[in-house]
């Protein structure tokens, strides 16, 4: 069997050097730490938090929410739309995340938050939001928002810490940087193997609810980078609906994110789910790391790499998203 020439595929399809950006994800943690340490929070006491953001930008809010779920004592919601919940008022902290600073849905939420006198933090690289916000986290520019989800998420931990919502995260994040740096070569090799298995398949991605953002993240990465449709959900929720599916695409391929900290009932659920769908091939990705943050960022990086190599196998540029560009033109008419 002739070994696949990945370097040749990379040269042909990866015009923006997306692979190097992904392999630099650990450095985004370090960048985010420095940005977060310098950030000055808005004054006020807040009783709830609302993130607003779309696509890769909205993912930053989902990552933070998942990471602090078992610690934070106030409600946290992520809005992916043009408007905020009716309850938002001056006691709400709204965190508007838009990599470009011009995402129309997020700009609309930002303007609504101002009208409601909510607390406001903007996370952006540039654009309208970066110009208009008083409290802003400015992140470095990258070719696509999804490539900056980590550097957008990390400074938010520091904002939440300074506002008294969560405990200090700097050490965990610094340790995570070193952990990912040490792991990325082996993750890169594993991602190539998984991508080869996913070639020509319909990915069905499942994760334990504690890491549910990862099933969503991998699905979005496969959509945008690899240009394939995928399905994602979490356990135990999928055991109440999707598990009943008897008619699936014949080329379905299951990807299970697994955590060695799963309780006994969750282990039974995964075992039973895999038994139900035993006629389909599957891959398990064990989330490595000594704490939730390390496991989350491990899953984010390996998802990115899998989607990258599948893009090359599909003959697609992992950076370009022309259909979204067409949509934006239509919306401006």
FENHUCOR-V183015 format. One record per residue. N is the residue number from 1. RES is the residue in three letters. SS is DSSP state (H for helix, E for strand, L for the rest). PSI is psi as a letter, one per 30 degrees, with the letter a starting at -180 (999 if undefined). D_FIRST is the distance of its C-alpha to the first C-alpha in whole Angstrom. Layout:
<<N;RES;SS;PSI;D_FIRST> <N;RES;SS;PSI;D_FIRST>>
This chain:
<<1;UNK;L;k;0> <2;UNK;L;k;4> <3;UNK;L;k;6> <4;UNK;L;k;9> <5;UNK;L;i;12> <6;UNK;H;e;15> <7;UNK;H;e;18> <8;UNK;H;e;17> <9;UNK;H;e;18> <10;UNK;H;e;20> <11;UNK;H;e;22> <12;UNK;H;e;22> <13;UNK;H;f;23> <14;UNK;L;i;25> <15;UNK;L;f;28> <16;UNK;L;g;30> <17;UNK;L;h;28> <18;UNK;H;e;28> <19;UNK;H;e;25> <20;UNK;H;e;28> <21;UNK;H;e;31> <22;UNK;H;e;29> <23;UNK;H;f;28> <24;UNK;L;g;32> <25;UNK;H;e;33> <26;UNK;H;e;34> <27;UNK;H;f;36> <28;UNK;H;e;38> <29;UNK;H;e;39> <30;UNK;H;e;41> <31;UNK;H;e;42> <32;UNK;H;e;43> <33;UNK;H;e;45> <34;UNK;H;e;47> <35;UNK;H;e;48> <36;UNK;H;e;49> <37;UNK;H;f;51> <38;UNK;H;f;53> <39;UNK;L;k;54> <40;UNK;L;k;57> <41;UNK;L;l;58> <42;UNK;L;l;60> <43;UNK;L;l;63> <44;UNK;L;l;64> <45;UNK;L;k;63> <46;UNK;L;k;61> <47;UNK;L;f;60> <48;UNK;E;l;57> <49;UNK;E;k;54> <50;UNK;E;j;52> <51;UNK;E;k;49> <52;UNK;E;k;49> <53;UNK;L;l;46> <54;UNK;L;k;43> <55;UNK;H;b;39> <56;UNK;H;e;38> <57;UNK;H;e;41> <58;UNK;H;f;42> <59;UNK;H;e;39> <60;UNK;H;e;41> <61;UNK;H;e;44> <62;UNK;H;e;42> <63;UNK;H;e;40> <64;UNK;H;e;44> <65;UNK;H;e;45> <66;UNK;H;e;43> <67;UNK;H;e;43> <68;UNK;H;g;47> <69;UNK;L;e;47> <70;UNK;L;g;48> <71;UNK;L;e;51> <72;UNK;L;k;52> <73;UNK;L;g;56> <74;UNK;L;l;56> <75;UNK;E;k;54> <76;UNK;E;k;51> <77;UNK;E;k;50> <78;UNK;E;k;47> <79;UNK;E;k;49> <80;UNK;L;i;46> <81;UNK;L;a;49> <82;UNK;L;f;52> <83;UNK;L;l;55> <84;UNK;L;l;55> <85;UNK;L;l;57> <86;UNK;L;f;60> <87;UNK;L;f;61> <88;UNK;L;k;60> <89;UNK;L;a;63> <90;UNK;L;f;64> <91;UNK;L;g;63> <92;UNK;E;k;59> <93;UNK;E;j;57> <94;UNK;E;k;55> <95;UNK;E;j;52> <96;UNK;E;j;50> <97;UNK;E;j;47> <98;UNK;L;j;46> <99;UNK;L;e;43> <100;UNK;L;f;45> <101;UNK;L;g;48> <102;UNK;L;g;49> <103;UNK;L;k;47> <104;UNK;H;e;50> <105;UNK;H;e;50> <106;UNK;H;e;50> <107;UNK;H;e;53> <108;UNK;H;e;54> <109;UNK;H;e;54> <110;UNK;H;e;55> <111;UNK;H;e;58> <112;UNK;H;e;59> <113;UNK;H;e;59> <114;UNK;H;e;61> <115;UNK;H;e;64> <116;UNK;L;g;64> <117;UNK;L;h;64> <118;UNK;L;l;61> <119;UNK;E;k;60> <120;UNK;E;k;57> <121;UNK;E;k;54> <122;UNK;E;k;52> <123;UNK;E;j;48> <124;UNK;E;l;47> <125;UNK;L;f;46> <126;UNK;L;a;49> <127;UNK;H;a;50> <128;UNK;H;e;53> <129;UNK;H;e;53> <130;UNK;H;e;53> <131;UNK;H;e;56> <132;UNK;H;f;58> <133;UNK;L;k;57> <134;UNK;L;e;59> <135;UNK;L;j;57> <136;UNK;E;k;53> <137;UNK;E;j;50> <138;UNK;E;k;49> <139;UNK;L;l;45> <140;UNK;L;l;43> <141;UNK;L;k;41> <142;UNK;L;l;38> <143;UNK;L;e;36> <144;UNK;L;k;36> <145;UNK;H;e;38> <146;UNK;H;f;35> <147;UNK;H;f;34> <148;UNK;H;g;37> <149;UNK;H;e;38> <150;UNK;H;e;38> <151;UNK;H;f;40> <152;UNK;H;e;42> <153;UNK;H;e;42> <154;UNK;H;e;43> <155;UNK;H;f;47> <156;UNK;H;e;48> <157;UNK;H;e;48> <158;UNK;H;e;50> <159;UNK;H;e;52> <160;UNK;H;e;53> <161;UNK;H;e;53> <162;UNK;H;f;56> <163;UNK;L;g;58> <164;UNK;L;g;58> <165;UNK;L;e;55> <166;UNK;L;l;53> <167;UNK;L;l;53> <168;UNK;L;k;51> <169;UNK;L;g;47> <170;UNK;H;e;47> <171;UNK;H;e;46> <172;UNK;H;e;43> <173;UNK;H;e;42> <174;UNK;H;e;42> <175;UNK;H;e;40> <176;UNK;H;e;38> <177;UNK;H;e;37> <178;UNK;H;e;36> <179;UNK;H;e;34> <180;UNK;H;e;32> <181;UNK;H;e;32> <182;UNK;H;f;31> <183;UNK;H;f;28> <184;UNK;H;f;27> <185;UNK;H;e;24> <186;UNK;H;e;22> <187;UNK;H;e;23> <188;UNK;H;e;21> <189;UNK;H;e;18> <190;UNK;H;e;19> <191;UNK;H;e;20> <192;UNK;H;e;16> <193;UNK;H;e;15> <194;UNK;H;e;18> <195;UNK;H;e;17> <196;UNK;H;e;14> <197;UNK;H;e;16> <198;UNK;H;f;19> <199;UNK;L;k;17> <200;UNK;L;g;19> <201;UNK;L;l;21> <202;UNK;E;j;25> <203;UNK;E;k;25> <204;UNK;E;j;28> <205;UNK;E;k;29> <206;UNK;E;k;32> <207;UNK;E;l;34> <208;UNK;E;k;37> <209;UNK;H;e;40> <210;UNK;H;f;40> <211;UNK;H;h;37> <212;UNK;H;f;37> <213;UNK;H;f;37> <214;UNK;H;e;33> <215;UNK;H;e;33> <216;UNK;H;e;35> <217;UNK;H;e;33> <218;UNK;H;e;29> <219;UNK;H;e;30> <220;UNK;H;e;32> <221;UNK;H;e;29> <222;UNK;H;e;27> <223;UNK;H;e;30> <224;UNK;H;e;30> <225;UNK;H;e;27> <226;UNK;H;f;25> <227;UNK;L;h;27> <228;UNK;L;l;27> <229;UNK;L;k;29> <230;UNK;E;l;29> <231;UNK;E;k;32> <232;UNK;E;k;33> <233;UNK;E;a;36> <234;UNK;E;l;37> <235;UNK;E;k;38> <236;UNK;L;f;41> <237;UNK;H;e;42> <238;UNK;H;f;39> <239;UNK;H;f;40> <240;UNK;H;g;43> <241;UNK;L;d;41> <242;UNK;H;f;38> <243;UNK;H;f;37> <244;UNK;H;f;39> <245;UNK;L;j;37> <246;UNK;L;f;36> <247;UNK;L;j;34> <248;UNK;L;l;31> <249;UNK;L;k;29> <250;UNK;L;f;26> <251;UNK;L;g;23> <252;UNK;E;k;25> <253;UNK;E;k;23> <254;UNK;E;k;26> <255;UNK;E;k;26> <256;UNK;E;j;28> <257;UNK;E;k;30> <258;UNK;E;k;31> <259;UNK;L;k;34> <260;UNK;L;f;35> <261;UNK;L;g;39> <262;UNK;L;k;39> <263;UNK;L;l;42> <264;UNK;H;e;42> <265;UNK;H;e;42> <266;UNK;H;e;40> <267;UNK;H;e;37> <268;UNK;H;e;39> <269;UNK;H;e;38> <270;UNK;H;e;34> <271;UNK;H;e;34> <272;UNK;H;e;36> <273;UNK;H;e;34> <274;UNK;H;e;31> <275;UNK;H;e;32> <276;UNK;H;e;33> <277;UNK;L;h;30> <278;UNK;L;f;28> <279;UNK;L;f;26> <280;UNK;L;k;25> <281;UNK;L;l;22> <282;UNK;E;l;23> <283;UNK;E;k;22> <284;UNK;E;k;25> <285;UNK;E;j;26> <286;UNK;E;k;28> <287;UNK;L;j;31> <288;UNK;L;l;31> <289;UNK;L;l;35> <290;UNK;L;f;38> <291;UNK;L;l;40> <292;UNK;H;e;40> <293;UNK;H;e;39> <294;UNK;H;e;36> <295;UNK;H;e;35> <296;UNK;H;e;35> <297;UNK;H;f;34> <298;UNK;H;e;31> <299;UNK;H;e;30> <300;UNK;H;e;31> <301;UNK;H;e;29> <302;UNK;H;e;26> <303;UNK;H;e;27> <304;UNK;H;e;27> <305;UNK;H;e;24> <306;UNK;H;e;22> <307;UNK;H;e;24> <308;UNK;H;e;23> <309;UNK;H;e;19> <310;UNK;H;e;19> <311;UNK;H;e;22> <312;UNK;H;e;19> <313;UNK;H;e;17> <314;UNK;L;f;20> <315;UNK;L;h;21> <316;UNK;L;k;24> <317;UNK;L;j;26> <318;UNK;L;f;26> <319;UNK;L;e;30> <320;UNK;L;k;32> <321;UNK;L;i;33> <322;UNK;H;e;35> <323;UNK;H;e;37> <324;UNK;H;e;38> <325;UNK;H;e;40> <326;UNK;H;e;41> <327;UNK;H;e;43> <328;UNK;H;e;45> <329;UNK;H;e;46> <330;UNK;H;e;47> <331;UNK;H;f;49> <332;UNK;L;f;51> <333;UNK;L;999;52>>
